[in-house]
């Protein structure tokens, strides 16, 4: 016999948050997708409010980014004492402040590349460090993926593994088929246009349904965030 | 006076070494020694109870022999140091625990015993240290509460449960510390009760019985109900209301009472009027233990002195305690009033304790025999519910006083005449009124603090503390020759002569090895090889406890590493301020620097003891050359360090060949219980240690050098690089052109190119760089073509990104592609970050209000004004936006949120990575009029850039590299699948 769940106590804070959220969600919804029967004045008002709220969201997101950077610095400052692992934190801090200094010097026109207003020094640092590192990482990813696929059969032969290997081989070879294997190119196009597109659409439909469900839960005050 | 050093030129007596005290080198003198413990004022108040009339031991009644089967005395061998003729004796009596007779008992000690090569009692057999005990030099040995072992005497035949003298648990914590001491890897000795603390921390209730949580496989020495001996020294304050001192006995005596347990318990508590205590019969068992004798002899001398009034018989043993202090805090000296009176020996001028002269071991078994309370004693109901007391247990029995072993008239020293721990009390106080038995609260298992008025320093009470509080015995400095002859009849001693006592001992080859060597490094010491140096111990062949269940890694036992002196030294050692002394001795795992003083500085009594011991050692036969079996455990030496019994001729002994190595049945039981305790603790330690070792076992490192991985990597690397230098030799078709593509593909490319061409000159167009440098290799080809085309056509690209790295990378692309001829803010605009991916795109696409203009389009990434007004922004948004996205989320955000306020989708040209191509294809196929593209992947990028007129550099080589690498990767997959499949199938067949 399933025990009767305890009745959830209502708290004043929860009530206020739910009320505010429902109102804001309703106004935003009306501003984004106003029903045709809604009066024009009300629609415009809701749209203006909705637009203003979304713009505030961007500001809040920017503030969150600043807070995230501060938290990153704090965490690295805290961990920098724990040697030798703290060396990584130290490198992060040094890189952060070095970039900040370079950027500040360029903004203050103390360091400037003649002939352009672009901060070429900062961009060169970006190109030399960030782009190079991330590109190399992407290149290594290719090797890792191939090797993992190479070993995928070692832990047993299943139909799904065979399907994976077959699809990968068709897509890879069909990318630029050798002479005499043009059918692989056609097969690749078919794979991408039919099964892959169907699967992606299914994913998008699932994402849309999930978003609707979450929206409804928020709208009726049943979302988990209100209880935490 | 002699100027010989106390330690005989850095050489300690072997009986001290055997006891764990070793010399560890010289120490720089810093300051003088403080007051030794025996000179310190008393911290301890004497008991005010009158001596308890304790019933005799049960075996006393009737036959006068122990109910335990004792063999004839003549059949019992003497320890080698006591009887040369019996050195090789191998037959001990049955009641003497063979564990203590290593010469006879085979040892099946586990091979991983790290102290297997240490014979802790190798020297003790030759030099019985019994006489040296009272000086407090071996107080650490006294931490072993033998009486605690009675609780573990379940395995022994118990004549009655009335033989336990006192505590229920004993100083087991000290035992744990001692047991862990020889192993430097174990917990430091200062954590005296760490073992039990750990147990307590783990949630195990250890109120008083530290072995309550011992696994069932371990014999719980306290599982057997035991009787409670009277604790006379403690004044009995009325117990508090919530006092539950009996909780200590709950686990072992009440909660799990065997059928005969409760009566004995009852009888212990409420024994009524036992006979006058009599001298315990010297047990006929033989064994090397005489610690009991030492403990009992001390108060025994008080019988001849005006001792405090005897407490009423049958009193409440624990009424005065209020709360039984912690087990380790119970000083064993509190047993002093319980010692049965010894027959008055003729007074002589000898000031040495009589037990040193006689060596007779008083049996304490009869002292702790409380009698049953009277029926109307008013005992609590919970005690009355116990079964009736056996008559034999409650009946007082008459005892025959035992004659002293040697009828020597010895004058009882003054320090022994009074209570052993008593302060000088001019007038004996009457015994306090005994609280009614009904006031005893029923045990609840909860510990209660000791009463405030209990003037007993039990905070860190152990034997060291107690002994440290005792005044130095005022032993006369000299004895007359007659007295010495009485003490040592066959050994005339000239005390006026300063002898080098060690010279009396014939040097043996092992002495050289035992001699301490100056430490080569600070803190370094030496580790004597006890078995090799001192020969087999008569006690070291004790069969090991059941410890085979736990396997421990072998540790080197060649040397005992010298640990750092721990902070928690015994009090009597700590008070000596060891850092001030020049000589470093080792006690257990600790090095204690002590001041080296001349031999003359020793008290005369100690010197006498020392001389006597050396004489005995010199007279003792050579130890058996047969190597003694390895000790059975880590703390195997602990039980061996129990001092042997005193050796004295016993004229009244039935067998003349046995001369005084006496161990009673009760002592044997206690020894057995002690061994059980030690084995239990050792087992626990071993288990914990095994767990730690297992936890510290490093994981096997993965072999990162795999041949197939290296082969795959090298092959792929070659295929990537080779086309740039050697081409593919026409193996693959060349890069297709826009015209060679199928019509649907041409439409995709045409839509994007058409969007580029449709932007009017001088207008601003939105270019979203929604990728980071991670996808630069894939999307930079398209971005370069788009940006170059826009710039060339005079269009002002307005770069925007919802990714922080993307915004900066957009600036990098614009500056790199535009070159120094095109200035930011004029030829192109790089907007700042648009935070909030979905919300940011939505806000970007809805031009509404000043906030929108100011936050998004008002300033660029350099915080410079963009110059875009509302009209320009509206025109910007009306044109198709070129979105270069690396992830599906970015595509979704732009496809779903880049709309007009009324929901109409704005035109977008999608240029995405291959991984996001499917999503882009889905959106494009859903709204082909709104979306252009998608251009996805490096292949489309190369085609698009070539079609747009901005071909990528070395596009042909790139294409060959792509073709060769993808083909090689496909081959790798096929080969790997084949090998892996075959291997997997073979494994499946084997299974």
Interface residues (C-beta under 8 A of the other chain):
Chain A: X32 X33 X47 X48 X51 X52 X54 X55 X57 X58 X59 X60 X61 X62 X64 X65 X107 X115 X116 X117 X118 X119 X120 X123 X126 X127 X130 X131 X132 X133 X134 X135 X137 X138 X139 X142 X143 X146 X147 X149 X150 X151 X152 X153 X154 X155 X156 X157 X161 X162 X165 X168 X169 X172 X173 X175 X176 X177 X178 X179 X192 X193 X196 X197 X199 X200 X201 X204 X207
Chain B: X708 X709 X712 X713 X716 X717 X731 X732 X733 X772 X773 X774 X775 X776 X777 X804 X805 X808 X809 X811 X812 X814 X815 X816 X820 X823 X824 X825 X833 X834 X835 X836 X839 X840 X842 X843 X846 X848 X849 X851 X852 X855 X856 X862 X888 X892 X901 X903 X917 X918 X919 X921 X922 X925 X939 X959 X962 X963 X965 X966 X967 X969 X970 X972 X973 X974 X975 X976 X977 X978 X979 X980 X981 X983 X984 X985 X988
